[in-house]
């Protein structure tokens, strides 16, 4: 991880200098061309063979969106929209789910015939392109917004290509909406001292989350527990489950912090993607805080078009379940991901049923539903703490299926927790402290974080440099010998 971090630092330093030099001496267009070239180069560093895919997908969506905007006949517009959705989902489905489909077909054939399950390797495709789930959703949302007449077709082909390929968010998000990013490429970039300080602060915080917290928990606890849960006590396995909850949050939110900070140093602001999700008091609140760009995308382009909560109770629960099942499948080609989505769909449906029942009771008693909801939200501290704990543990239960490579391994984890054994030689104090910091940081008052951020931004440049140097030393000391890839790079 440290080597990869150093490579990214060198790459970003060159991009930073080149981008602002071109903006100063050659103009906006030269800067945009430069950023597009380095973004494509950044993507090609993973696998250059997939570079034509992102270029072709972006080009087709750009042209189809312009054609949809010009067309007035509803049937033709709808046909073109179906074409672009089918094309994007076709790319995504082929590269991400083809192997999954043929493996399940082979398993079904073996079940019918009694023969061993075999899959001809000739029918397999290469590993899916990095970030295909993210850039596919971004490009598809642009065409849908143009179709809905919520967004005019963009005039600049160059800016649209850069919107899709812009390297800070290319491989693992956040999923940036065209209405948020494209206008920023239209105007001259600016970088104030405050923006620069905020960007550096976010990058440093993201690296601490990733290298010091997430990677250490992964290497020293989570990976070991999920590989062989039977070798550990119930307490250690439970710590491993909590550790994965902390790991995936620190890993993904750490990447997001680095992405947002990097973009900000280039004069571009991304939306917030995490908001202390383990503080959520119910599952709906969790999804308002976790991977915000994905949850809002699913809401706007899947849940609401399905009917949202406008119909009957059963229709609402169906729409929630469909949305979360597809959200689970979006994360990976495995039935464990689908089941993870099912658990969240079920939890959201139960949450919605409880909220509606409470509103009906409040209505029958003559109180406005909003007053009831407000009263519940401001209930006793004990009730709020209990709700947070129940939500967190349900999320952790679902994380077991998200992390485990198979259902059988997930069952082993649950079975081992059920032994209730408590010996814990594999939980040294340092590891417990890291786990505690990763989880309890959620409950630090927001004002303290904002005060730390504001203090760093206001600090003199030499002091900022000294603090960043101390962070770099900490990263060097904490970096594991083996690079730990970002969790969401596989999605």
C-alpha positions as CSV (number, residue, x, y, z in Angstrom):
1,X,0.0,0.0,0.0
2,X,2.8,2.4,0.8
3,X,4.4,1.9,-2.6
4,X,1.1,2.5,-4.3
5,X,0.6,5.6,-2.1
6,X,4.0,6.9,-3.1
7,X,3.2,6.2,-6.8
8,X,-0.1,8.1,-6.5
9,X,1.6,11.0,-4.7
10,X,4.2,11.3,-7.5
11,X,1.5,11.0,-10.2
12,X,-0.8,13.6,-8.5
13,X,2.1,16.0,-7.9
14,X,2.8,16.0,-11.7
15,X,-0.9,16.4,-12.5
16,X,-1.3,19.2,-10.0
17,X,1.7,21.2,-11.4
18,X,0.8,20.5,-15.0
19,X,-2.9,21.3,-14.6
20,X,-2.4,24.7,-12.9
21,X,0.4,25.7,-15.2
22,X,-1.8,25.0,-18.2
23,X,-4.7,26.8,-16.6
24,X,-2.4,29.8,-16.0
25,X,-0.5,30.0,-19.3
26,X,-2.6,28.1,-21.9
27,X,-6.2,28.4,-20.9
28,X,-9.0,26.2,-19.8
29,X,-9.2,24.0,-22.9
30,X,-5.6,22.9,-22.7
31,X,-6.0,22.1,-19.0
32,X,-9.1,19.9,-19.8
33,X,-7.2,18.1,-22.6
34,X,-4.4,17.4,-20.2
35,X,-6.7,16.2,-17.4
36,X,-8.5,13.9,-19.9
37,X,-5.1,12.4,-21.1
38,X,-3.9,11.8,-17.6
39,X,-7.2,10.3,-16.5
40,X,-7.1,7.8,-19.4
41,X,-3.5,7.1,-18.5
42,X,-4.5,6.5,-14.9
43,X,-7.2,4.1,-16.0
44,X,-4.9,2.3,-18.5
45,X,-2.4,1.7,-15.7
46,X,-4.8,-1.0,-14.4
47,X,-5.5,-2.6,-17.7
48,X,-5.0,-0.7,-21.0
49,X,-7.2,-3.2,-22.9
50,X,-10.3,-1.7,-21.3
51,X,-9.5,1.8,-22.3
52,X,-11.6,1.6,-25.6
53,X,-14.6,0.5,-23.5
54,X,-14.8,3.6,-21.4
55,X,-14.1,5.8,-24.4
56,X,-16.8,4.0,-26.6
57,X,-19.4,4.0,-23.8
58,X,-18.9,7.7,-23.1
59,X,-19.0,8.6,-26.8
60,X,-22.2,6.6,-27.5
61,X,-24.0,8.1,-24.5
62,X,-22.9,11.7,-25.5
63,X,-24.3,11.2,-29.0
64,X,-27.5,9.5,-27.9
65,X,-28.2,12.2,-25.4
66,X,-28.0,14.9,-28.0
67,X,-30.2,12.8,-30.4
68,X,-32.8,12.4,-27.6
69,X,-32.8,16.1,-26.8
70,X,-33.5,16.9,-30.5
71,X,-36.2,14.3,-30.9
72,X,-39.8,15.3,-30.1
73,X,-41.6,12.0,-30.9
74,X,-42.1,10.2,-27.5
75,X,-41.8,6.7,-28.9
76,X,-38.5,7.4,-30.7
77,X,-37.1,9.2,-27.6
78,X,-38.1,6.2,-25.5
79,X,-36.5,3.8,-27.9
80,X,-33.2,5.7,-27.8
81,X,-33.3,5.8,-24.1
82,X,-33.9,2.0,-24.0
83,X,-31.0,1.6,-26.4
84,X,-28.5,3.5,-24.2
85,X,-29.7,1.8,-21.0
86,X,-29.5,-1.6,-22.7
87,X,-26.0,-0.8,-24.0
88,X,-24.7,0.4,-20.6
89,X,-26.2,-2.5,-18.7
90,X,-25.1,-4.9,-21.5
91,X,-21.5,-3.8,-21.0
92,X,-21.9,-4.0,-17.2
93,X,-23.7,-7.4,-17.3
94,X,-21.2,-9.0,-19.8
95,X,-18.0,-8.0,-18.1
96,X,-19.2,-8.3,-14.5
97,X,-21.8,-11.1,-14.5
98,X,-21.0,-13.4,-17.5
99,X,-18.8,-15.7,-15.5
100,X,-21.4,-15.7,-12.7
101,X,-24.1,-16.7,-15.2
102,X,-22.2,-19.6,-16.8
103,X,-21.1,-20.9,-13.4
104,X,-24.7,-21.0,-12.2
105,X,-25.9,-22.5,-15.5
106,X,-23.2,-25.3,-15.1
107,X,-24.3,-25.9,-11.5
108,X,-28.0,-26.1,-12.6
109,X,-27.0,-28.6,-15.4
110,X,-25.1,-30.7,-12.9
111,X,-28.1,-30.7,-10.5
112,X,-30.3,-32.0,-13.3
113,X,-27.8,-34.6,-14.7
114,X,-25.9,-35.6,-11.6
115,X,-22.6,-35.0,-13.3
116,X,-19.8,-32.9,-11.7
117,X,-20.0,-29.1,-12.2
118,X,-17.6,-28.1,-14.9
119,X,-17.1,-24.8,-16.7
120,X,-15.1,-24.5,-19.8
121,X,-12.5,-21.8,-19.3
122,X,-12.8,-20.8,-22.9
123,X,-16.2,-19.3,-22.1
124,X,-14.9,-17.1,-19.3
125,X,-14.2,-13.4,-19.8
126,X,-11.4,-11.4,-18.4
127,X,-11.7,-9.8,-14.9
128,X,-14.2,-7.0,-15.1
129,X,-12.8,-3.5,-15.8
130,X,-11.9,-1.5,-12.6
131,X,-14.7,0.9,-11.8
132,X,-17.1,-0.2,-14.5
133,X,-20.1,-0.1,-12.0
134,X,-19.3,3.5,-11.2
135,X,-18.7,5.1,-14.6
136,X,-21.6,3.1,-16.1
137,X,-24.0,4.6,-13.6
138,X,-22.6,8.1,-14.1
139,X,-22.8,8.0,-17.9
140,X,-26.3,6.4,-17.8
141,X,-27.7,9.0,-15.4
142,X,-26.7,11.7,-17.8
143,X,-28.7,10.3,-20.6
144,X,-31.7,9.6,-18.3
145,X,-31.6,13.2,-17.1
146,X,-31.5,14.5,-20.6
147,X,-34.5,12.2,-21.5
148,X,-36.4,13.6,-18.5
149,X,-35.6,17.1,-19.7
150,X,-34.0,17.8,-16.3
151,X,-30.6,18.5,-17.9
152,X,-29.8,20.0,-21.3
153,X,-27.5,18.0,-23.5
154,X,-23.9,19.1,-23.0
155,X,-22.3,21.0,-25.9
156,X,-18.7,19.9,-25.3
157,X,-17.6,16.4,-26.2
158,X,-14.3,17.0,-24.5
159,X,-15.9,18.0,-21.2
160,X,-18.3,15.1,-21.3
161,X,-15.4,12.6,-21.8
162,X,-13.6,14.2,-18.8
163,X,-16.8,14.0,-16.7
164,X,-16.8,10.2,-17.1
165,X,-13.1,9.6,-16.9
166,X,-11.9,12.2,-14.3
167,X,-9.4,10.1,-12.4
168,X,-10.2,11.1,-8.7
169,X,-13.6,9.4,-8.8
170,X,-13.1,7.0,-11.8
171,X,-12.4,3.7,-10.1
172,X,-14.4,3.8,-6.9
173,X,-16.6,6.8,-6.9
174,X,-18.2,8.8,-5.5
175,X,-20.9,8.5,-8.2
176,X,-20.9,12.2,-9.3
177,X,-24.0,13.5,-11.1
178,X,-23.5,15.3,-14.4
179,X,-25.4,18.4,-13.1
180,X,-22.8,18.7,-10.3
181,X,-19.6,18.1,-12.2
182,X,-20.0,19.3,-15.8
183,X,-20.6,23.0,-14.9
184,X,-17.4,23.0,-12.9
185,X,-15.5,22.1,-16.1
186,X,-17.1,25.1,-17.9
187,X,-15.7,27.8,-15.7
188,X,-12.1,28.8,-15.0
189,X,-10.7,26.8,-12.1
190,X,-9.7,28.5,-8.8
191,X,-7.8,27.3,-5.8
192,X,-7.9,29.4,-2.7
193,X,-5.7,28.9,0.4
194,X,-8.7,27.5,2.2
195,X,-9.5,25.0,-0.6
196,X,-5.9,23.9,-0.7
197,X,-5.8,23.4,3.1
198,X,-9.1,21.5,3.0
199,X,-7.9,19.3,0.2
200,X,-4.7,18.4,2.0
201,X,-6.6,17.7,5.2
202,X,-9.0,15.3,3.5
203,X,-6.2,13.4,1.7
204,X,-4.3,13.0,5.0
205,X,-7.4,11.9,6.9
206,X,-8.2,9.4,4.1
207,X,-4.8,7.9,4.2
208,X,-4.9,7.5,8.0
209,X,-8.2,5.8,7.7
210,X,-6.9,3.5,5.0
211,X,-3.4,2.6,6.0
212,X,-3.4,2.9,9.8
213,X,-7.0,1.7,10.6
214,X,-8.4,-0.3,7.7
215,X,-5.3,-2.1,6.5
216,X,-4.2,-3.0,10.0
217,X,-7.6,-4.4,10.9
218,X,-7.7,-6.3,7.6
219,X,-4.3,-8.0,7.9
220,X,-4.2,-8.6,11.6
221,X,-7.9,-9.6,12.3
222,X,-10.5,-9.6,9.7
223,X,-8.9,-11.7,6.9
224,X,-7.7,-14.3,9.4
225,X,-11.1,-14.6,11.1
226,X,-13.1,-14.9,7.9
227,X,-10.6,-17.4,6.4
228,X,-10.8,-19.9,9.3
229,X,-13.4,-18.8,11.8
230,X,-13.3,-22.3,13.5
231,X,-9.7,-21.4,14.8
232,X,-11.0,-18.5,16.9
233,X,-13.2,-18.1,19.9
234,X,-16.6,-16.5,19.7
235,X,-15.3,-13.3,21.1
236,X,-12.5,-13.1,18.5
237,X,-14.9,-13.9,15.7
238,X,-17.3,-11.2,16.9
239,X,-14.4,-8.8,17.0
240,X,-13.6,-9.9,13.4
241,X,-17.1,-9.0,12.4
242,X,-16.9,-5.6,14.1
243,X,-13.5,-5.3,12.6
244,X,-14.9,-5.7,9.1
245,X,-17.6,-3.1,9.8
246,X,-14.8,-0.8,10.7
247,X,-12.5,-1.9,7.9
248,X,-15.0,-1.4,5.1
249,X,-16.0,2.0,6.4
250,X,-12.5,3.3,6.9
251,X,-11.4,1.8,3.6
252,X,-14.2,3.2,1.5
253,X,-14.7,6.5,3.3
254,X,-10.9,6.9,3.3
255,X,-10.8,6.4,-0.5
256,X,-13.6,8.9,-0.8
257,X,-11.7,11.5,1.3
258,X,-8.7,11.1,-0.9
259,X,-10.8,11.4,-4.0
260,X,-12.6,14.5,-2.7
261,X,-9.4,16.1,-1.5
262,X,-7.5,15.4,-4.7
263,X,-10.3,16.8,-6.8
264,X,-10.5,19.9,-4.6
265,X,-6.7,20.5,-5.1
266,X,-7.5,20.5,-8.8
267,X,-10.3,23.1,-8.3
268,X,-13.2,20.6,-8.4
269,X,-15.6,19.8,-5.6
270,X,-17.3,16.4,-5.2
271,X,-20.3,15.8,-3.0
272,X,-20.2,14.2,0.4
273,X,-20.4,10.4,0.4
274,X,-20.4,9.4,4.0
275,X,-21.9,10.8,7.2
276,X,-21.0,8.6,10.2
277,X,-23.3,5.7,9.1
278,X,-22.9,3.7,12.3
279,X,-24.7,6.6,14.2
280,X,-27.9,5.7,12.3
281,X,-30.9,5.0,14.4
282,X,-32.6,2.8,11.8
283,X,-31.8,1.2,8.5
284,X,-33.3,4.0,6.4
285,X,-31.1,6.5,8.3
286,X,-28.1,4.2,7.6
287,X,-28.7,4.5,3.9
288,X,-28.9,8.2,4.1
289,X,-25.4,8.1,5.6
290,X,-23.6,5.2,3.8
291,X,-22.3,5.6,0.3
292,X,-24.7,8.5,-0.2
293,X,-24.0,8.8,-3.9
294,X,-25.1,5.2,-4.6
295,X,-28.1,5.3,-2.3
296,X,-29.4,8.5,-3.9
297,X,-28.7,7.1,-7.4
298,X,-30.7,4.0,-6.6
299,X,-33.5,6.1,-5.2
300,X,-33.7,8.5,-8.1
301,X,-33.2,6.1,-11.0
302,X,-34.6,2.8,-9.7
303,X,-36.8,3.1,-6.6
304,X,-38.8,6.2,-7.6
305,X,-39.3,4.9,-11.3
306,X,-40.6,1.6,-9.8
307,X,-43.2,3.7,-7.9
308,X,-41.4,4.6,-4.8
309,X,-43.7,4.9,-1.8
310,X,-46.6,6.3,-3.8
311,X,-48.6,3.1,-3.9
312,X,-49.9,0.7,-1.4
313,X,-47.8,-0.6,1.5
314,X,-47.1,-3.9,-0.3
315,X,-46.0,-2.0,-3.5
316,X,-43.7,0.1,-1.4
317,X,-42.1,-3.0,0.2
318,X,-41.8,-4.6,-3.2
319,X,-40.0,-1.6,-4.6
320,X,-37.6,-1.5,-1.6
321,X,-36.8,-5.1,-2.0
322,X,-36.2,-4.9,-5.7
323,X,-34.0,-1.9,-5.2
324,X,-31.9,-3.5,-2.6
325,X,-31.6,-6.9,-4.3
326,X,-30.3,-5.1,-7.4
327,X,-28.1,-2.9,-5.2
328,X,-26.6,-6.1,-3.7
329,X,-26.0,-7.6,-7.2
330,X,-24.4,-4.3,-8.2
331,X,-21.7,-4.9,-5.6
332,X,-20.7,-8.3,-7.0
333,X,-21.5,-11.4,-9.0
334,X,-22.3,-13.6,-6.0
335,X,-25.4,-14.9,-4.2
336,X,-23.9,-13.7,-1.0
337,X,-24.1,-10.1,-2.3
338,X,-27.7,-10.7,-3.4
339,X,-28.6,-12.1,0.1
340,X,-26.9,-9.0,1.6
341,X,-29.2,-6.9,-0.5
342,X,-32.2,-9.0,0.6
343,X,-31.4,-8.4,4.2
344,X,-31.2,-4.7,3.7
345,X,-34.4,-4.7,1.6
346,X,-36.2,-6.7,4.4
347,X,-34.8,-4.4,7.1
348,X,-36.0,-1.3,5.1
349,X,-39.4,-2.8,4.6
350,X,-39.8,-3.5,8.3
351,X,-38.6,0.0,9.1
352,X,-41.1,1.5,6.7
353,X,-43.9,-0.7,8.1
354,X,-43.1,0.4,11.6
355,X,-43.0,4.1,10.6
356,X,-46.3,3.9,8.8
357,X,-48.0,2.1,11.7
358,X,-46.8,4.7,14.1
359,X,-48.0,7.5,11.8
360,X,-51.5,5.9,11.6
361,X,-51.6,5.6,15.4
362,X,-50.6,9.2,15.7
363,X,-53.3,10.2,13.1
364,X,-55.9,8.2,15.0
365,X,-55.0,10.0,18.2
366,X,-55.4,13.4,16.4
367,X,-51.7,14.3,16.2
368,X,-49.9,15.2,12.9
369,X,-47.6,12.4,11.6
370,X,-44.7,14.9,11.5
371,X,-45.2,15.7,15.1
372,X,-45.1,12.0,16.0
373,X,-41.9,11.5,14.0
374,X,-40.4,14.5,15.7
375,X,-41.3,13.3,19.1
376,X,-39.9,9.9,18.4
377,X,-36.6,11.4,17.1
378,X,-36.3,13.4,20.3
379,X,-37.1,10.5,22.7
380,X,-35.1,9.4,25.7
381,X,-31.4,8.9,25.4
382,X,-31.7,5.2,26.3
383,X,-34.2,4.6,23.4
384,X,-31.9,6.4,20.9
385,X,-28.9,4.4,22.1
386,X,-30.8,1.2,21.8
387,X,-32.0,2.0,18.3
388,X,-28.4,2.8,17.2
389,X,-27.1,-0.4,18.7
390,X,-29.8,-2.5,17.1
391,X,-29.2,-0.9,13.7
392,X,-25.5,-1.3,14.0
393,X,-25.7,-5.0,14.9
394,X,-28.2,-5.7,12.1
395,X,-25.8,-4.0,9.6
396,X,-22.9,-6.1,11.0
397,X,-25.0,-9.3,10.6
398,X,-25.5,-8.4,7.0
399,X,-21.8,-7.6,6.6
400,X,-21.0,-11.2,7.4
401,X,-22.6,-12.3,4.1
402,X,-21.0,-9.4,2.3
403,X,-17.5,-10.4,3.4
404,X,-17.7,-14.2,3.5
405,X,-16.7,-15.8,0.2
406,X,-19.6,-18.3,0.4
407,X,-22.7,-19.1,2.4
408,X,-21.0,-22.0,4.1
409,X,-18.2,-19.7,5.4
410,X,-20.8,-17.2,6.6
411,X,-22.6,-20.0,8.5
412,X,-19.3,-21.0,10.1
413,X,-18.8,-17.4,11.3
414,X,-22.3,-17.4,12.8
415,X,-21.9,-20.9,14.3
416,X,-18.6,-19.9,15.9
417,X,-20.1,-16.8,17.5
418,X,-22.8,-19.1,18.9
419,X,-20.2,-21.1,20.9
420,X,-20.0,-18.1,23.3
421,X,-16.3,-18.9,24.0
422,X,-14.4,-15.9,25.4
423,X,-10.6,-16.7,25.3
424,X,-8.9,-14.0,23.2
425,X,-5.1,-14.5,22.7
426,X,-5.5,-13.0,19.2
427,X,-6.8,-9.7,20.4
428,X,-3.8,-7.7,21.6
429,X,-4.5,-4.3,23.2
430,X,-3.1,-2.4,20.2
431,X,-5.6,-4.1,17.9
432,X,-8.5,-3.6,20.2
433,X,-7.5,0.1,20.5
434,X,-7.4,0.4,16.7
435,X,-10.9,-1.2,16.5
436,X,-12.2,1.1,19.2
437,X,-10.8,4.2,17.4
438,X,-12.3,3.2,14.1
439,X,-15.8,2.6,15.5
440,X,-16.0,5.2,18.3
441,X,-14.8,8.0,16.0
442,X,-18.4,7.9,14.6
443,X,-19.6,9.3,17.9
444,X,-17.2,12.2,18.2
445,X,-19.3,15.3,17.9
446,X,-19.3,16.8,14.4
447,X,-18.2,20.2,15.8
448,X,-14.9,18.7,17.0
449,X,-14.1,17.4,13.5
450,X,-15.0,20.7,12.0
451,X,-12.9,22.5,14.5
452,X,-9.9,20.3,13.6
453,X,-10.4,20.9,9.9
454,X,-10.8,24.6,10.4
455,X,-7.6,24.7,12.6
456,X,-5.6,22.9,10.0
457,X,-6.9,25.2,7.2
458,X,-6.1,28.3,9.2
459,X,-2.6,27.1,10.3
460,X,0.5,28.7,8.7
461,X,2.0,26.7,5.8
462,X,5.1,25.6,7.7
463,X,2.9,24.1,10.5
464,X,0.7,22.4,7.9
465,X,3.8,20.9,6.3
466,X,5.1,19.7,9.7
467,X,1.7,18.0,10.5
468,X,1.6,16.3,7.1
469,X,5.2,15.1,7.6
470,X,4.2,13.5,10.9
471,X,1.3,11.8,9.1
472,X,3.7,10.5,6.5
473,X,5.9,9.0,9.2
474,X,2.9,7.4,10.8
475,X,1.8,6.0,7.4
476,X,5.3,4.6,6.8
477,X,5.4,2.9,10.2
478,X,1.9,1.5,9.9
479,X,2.1,0.3,6.2
480,X,1.8,-3.4,5.9
481,X,4.4,-5.3,3.9
482,X,1.7,-6.5,1.5
483,X,-0.4,-3.9,-0.3
484,X,-4.0,-4.1,0.7
485,X,-6.2,-3.0,-2.3
486,X,-9.2,-0.8,-1.7
487,X,-12.3,-2.9,-1.0
488,X,-14.4,-1.1,-3.6
489,X,-11.9,-1.5,-6.4
490,X,-13.6,-4.9,-7.0
491,X,-17.0,-3.3,-7.6
